[in-house]
Amino acid sequence: MKALVLAGGTGSRLRPFTHTGAKQLLPIANRPVLFHALDSLAAAGIREVGVVVGSRGRDIRELTGDGTEFGLRLTYLRQSRPLGLAHAVRIARDFLGDDDFLLYLGDNFLPQGVADFARRSVTDPAAARLLLTPVADPSAFGVAEVDTEGNVLRLEEKPETPRSELALIGVYAFGPAVHEAVRAIAPSARGELEITHAVQWMIDRGLRVRAETTTLPWRDTGSVEDMLEVNRQVLDGIEGRVEGKIDPHSTLIGRVRVAEGAVVRGSRVVGPVVIGAGAVVSNSSIGPYTSIGEDCRVEDSAVEYSVLLRGAQIEGTSRIEASLIGRGAVVSPAPRLPQAHRLVIGDHSKVYLVS
């Protein structure tokens, strides 16, 4: 079995970060989101992976390489612009051949991995197998109607009146029949080749499409809130390890990972926390669920439940929480200016000034 990972999306909900980098390379516990997906595929026993990239393809290729780090062999496939999941399958035709494959959205995070899903796709083959989860607002997703035996009867893309609460979460398994399906469908109203339309095409022709439902945690890391929550989930599973320098005036509590080359001095760090190589934390309080990237500087500040990207600096701030701080960004106190009030006040007004 091969895999096709989609890493070409523009990440509009994560602007301004995605103006200068690929959303799939934003870090979760100091490791890019895409790397977690590749780790999951390797753990499932998959070795051949096609990575569909867009305008940030060079950044992804430079950081991810040929896949040796993950025990994978990566092939990069260029998509000129995001034209839908089914379009990605179209352009990957030569790479996929007639092999079964997993289709995996590269900005998804499934802490349970995909090994069991991949195994069942092999032992119980079907034209397509879909991973579903119940959601509170199905109208925001692709929705599947499933019979009592786990067969998919119908798919709808973001329906106004959903037929079920079961949403597609971006992991699929396909046999070679999908290639005829993606060639047969036309673009949707939003100008994309929808994978839901391709799967419905297979259902309409009597091909076997199976559903698999999970209630385990899942996140699409497409927003700052989702990034912070996934960071929390991953940090919950880390083990403490100190390879950097901790001075005697610092206190580390719980599971704290300090990379080689990092320095902590005069600070209190309450885990789970990761501190990247070259980072310096001084005279500060670092609270739980915080990831501090490589070469960051945190001085005379308090930070909790946040993610700092490489080279960020925080100086003299009383408290920062639930924040995503970009690469090389600087957060520091504003200069204190002399206070003065200039007023033009109408008749019979009352003005209350706080000095």
N, C-alpha and C positions, 0 to 999 in steps of 0.2 A: 504494500500500500504506500502511495505517495501522499504528499500534502501540498496544498496551495494556500499560502498565507497572503492576505490582502493588506498591503502597507502603503497604499497610494492615496488615501483620503486626505483632504485638506485640513480637517480639524477646525472648522469655523467656530465651534463653541469654545475652543481653547485659545482664541486670539486674546492677547497679542503674542503669546508664546509661539504659535504656529506661523506667525509672519516671518520668523527667523529660524525655524527648525521644524523637523517632522514630529507630529504628535506621537508617533509610535516610538520615538526616542526619548520622550519625557520619562524621568526616572521614577521608579517605585522602589523604595528602600535602596536608593542609589544604583538601581539596575534598570535599564530601559524597559518599558512595557513590552516591546517586541521580544526582548530576550526571555521574558517569562513565558511567552507563547512558544518560542522555539524550545525552551527547556521542556515544556509540556509535551510537545511532539516527540522529542527525543526519548522521553520517559515512556511514551507509548510504543516505542520500538520502530518508529518511522525514521528513515535515513535520507530519502530523497525529498527535498522541499523546494518548491518554486515560490519565490517572493515577488509579488506584483507591486511595483513601485511607480511613483509619479514624479512630480517636479523635484522632490527631495530625495530622489533615488540615489544620488551620489553620496549624500550624507549617510544614508542607511547602509550602503555598500561599504563605505570606508570603515564604519564602526562595527559592522557585523561580519565582514570578511567572507570567507568561503564556507563558513559553517563549522570548521574544525573544532572551535571552542565548545560547540554544543554536541559534537559527535554527529553532525549532519553534513550533507553535501547540498549547498545552496545554489540555485539557478535564479538569476534575476530577470524579471520579465517587465518590460516597460509598457505602461499604460499612459497614453498621451494626456488623458484627463479622466476623472472619475465618471464612468459611463455605466455603472451598475455592476453588481456581482456576477451576473450572467455574462457580461462583456469580458470580465476578468477570466472567466472559464474559457471563453472563446479564444482569447489571445494566448492562452496556455495550452492550446490543443496539442501542439507538437511535443511539448514537455510532458504532458500527461499520457499521451498515447492512448492505449485501451486499458490502462491500469485503473483499479479502484483508487479513490483518493479522498482525503479529508479536506474540506474547505473551512478555513479558520480566519476570522477577522482579527487582524494583528493588534488591535487596541482593546480586545476583550481580555478579561481576567477571570479564570475559573480556578479557584484554589484546589479543587479536587482533581484537576487535570482532565485529560481526554483518553487515558489508557483504556478504561473500561468501555467507553463509547466506541473506540476503534476496534477493540477485541470483539464486541458484539456485532459490529459491522462486517467482520470477517466470518464469524460463526453463524450468523443469520443474515445472509446477503439479501439485498433489496436494490431496486433501482436508485432509491434515495432513502436516507435515514436522517431525521431532523432532531436536534436537541431543543427541547421546549422547557419553559418554566412558567408557572402561574404568576401573573402580575396584576397590580391594582388597576392600571389603566391600559388595557389591551389596545385601545385605539391608537396608541403611539407606536405600535409595533406591527410587524407581520404576524398574523394570527392563524392558528391551525385549528380546524375542526377534526376531531379524532373519534373513531368508534371505540366500542368497549374492548376490542381485541388489539388496539394500538395501531390501526391502519389510519393513515391520513386521508380524509375524504375531501377536504377543501382548504385552500389557502387564500387569505386576503391580505393585502398590504394596507396597513393603517385604516381599517374600516371604521366608518362612523358608528355602525351598530355591530360590534363584534359578536361572532357566533360562539366564542369561548373565551376563557381567560388565559389560554395557553399561547405564549409569545415565543417566536423564534429568537434565539440568543446568539446567533452567529457562528454555530458549529454544525457542519453538515458532513455526511458521507455519501459519496456518489459512485455509481458504476458507470460504464462507458455510455449508457443510454442518454446521459445528460448532454452529451455533445450534440446529438440530433435535436434535443429540446432547445438548447440555447441558440441554435441556428434557425429554429422554426419561429421563435417569438419575435414580436416587434417592440420597439421602444414604448415605454409607458408615457403617460401624460407629462411626467417630469423629464422626459427625454432619456431615460435610462433603461437598460435591459435588466429587468427584475428577475432575481433568482426564484422568487415566489411564482412568477408566471411560468418559468421553465418547469418547476416542479408540478404545477397545476396541469401543464401540458402533458406530463407523464401520467398523472392521475387520470386525466380524461381519456387516455389511451389504454387504460387498464393495467399499467405497470405498478408494481408493488412499491408503495412508499410507506415507510414505518416511522412511528413517532417514539421518542424516548423522553420521559419527563423527569426533571430534577427539581428539587426544592432546596438544593445546596446554594450557598451564596454565589452570586455572579454579578459582575459589573462591566459595563461599557465605560471605559475610562475617557469619555468624551467631554467631560466638564471638570472644572476645578473641584467641585464637591465630590465627584466620583474618584478623582485622583487621590484626594486626601483620604477617602474611605478605603480605597484599595491599599494605600500606603499603610494605613492602620492594620488591615488584615494581614499583610505580609509581615509587618514588624511583630505582630503577635506570635509569629512562628520562628523568630530568629533566636539564636543562642548568643549569649554574651561572649565577647572575645576582645581582649585588649592587646593590640600589636603596636600602638603608638605610645606616646609619652604622657603620663598622668603625674602631675606634681603632688607633693604631700598635702597641699592645701585644698585639694579637690576631693569630692565625694561622688562615687558612682553607686547608684542603687538600682537593683534589678538587672535586666538583660540589656547591656550596653555593648555595642560593637564599635571599637575604635580602630580604624585602619592604620597600617604602618605609615609613618610620616605625619600623622595627625598629632596635635598637641592640645591637652586640656590642662589649664592652670587656674587655680583659684575659683573653681566653678563647681556647681552641683548639677549632676546629670541623673535624671530619673527615667529609667527605661520603660518600654523598649525604645531605643534610640540607636541610629547608626550615624557615625561621623566618618566622612570620607578622607582619603589620603591627602595630606597637605593642608587640611583644615586646621584652624586655630580657634579654640574657644577659651576665652579668658574673662574672669570676673563676671560670670553669667550663670543664669539658671536655665537649663534645658529640660523641658517637661516631657512627658510620655508622648509617643507616636510622632516623633520628629526625625526627619532625615536631613542631614547636613551634607551637602555634596562636596566633591573634591575642591580644595583650594579656597573654601569659604572662610570668612572671618566673622566671628560673633564676639563682641566685646561690650561689657557693661550693659547687658541686655537680658531679657527673659523671652524665651520662645517655647511654644508648646503646640502640638498637633499641627505641624507645618512641614513643608518641603522646601528646602533651599537648593537651587540648582548650582552647578559649578561656578565658583568665583563670586558668589553673592556675599555682600558685606552688610552686617547689621551692627550698628554702633549706638550705644547710649539710649536705647528704647526701653520704656518701662515694661511693656508686655506686647508680644505679637502672638496671635493664635489663629488657627484655621486659615493659614495663608500659604500661597504658592509664590515664591520669590524667584525671579528669572535669573539667567546667567549674567554674572557681572553686575547685577543690580546693587544699588547702595541705598540703605535705609538708615537715616540718622535724624536727630532732632532738628527742627527748624530754628533758625537764628531768632533770638529774642529781640523784638523791635520795640522802641519806645511806644507806649500806648497814648493815643490821643483820640478825641472824638470831635468830629466836625459835623454840626447839625444845622439843618434847615427845618424848623418845626412850625407847623401851622397853628392857628389860633386855638386856644382851649385844649391843646394836646397834653398828654401825660407821657413822659419817657422815663423808664427805669434803667439805669446804667449799672452794670456789674464792674466794679473796679478791679 
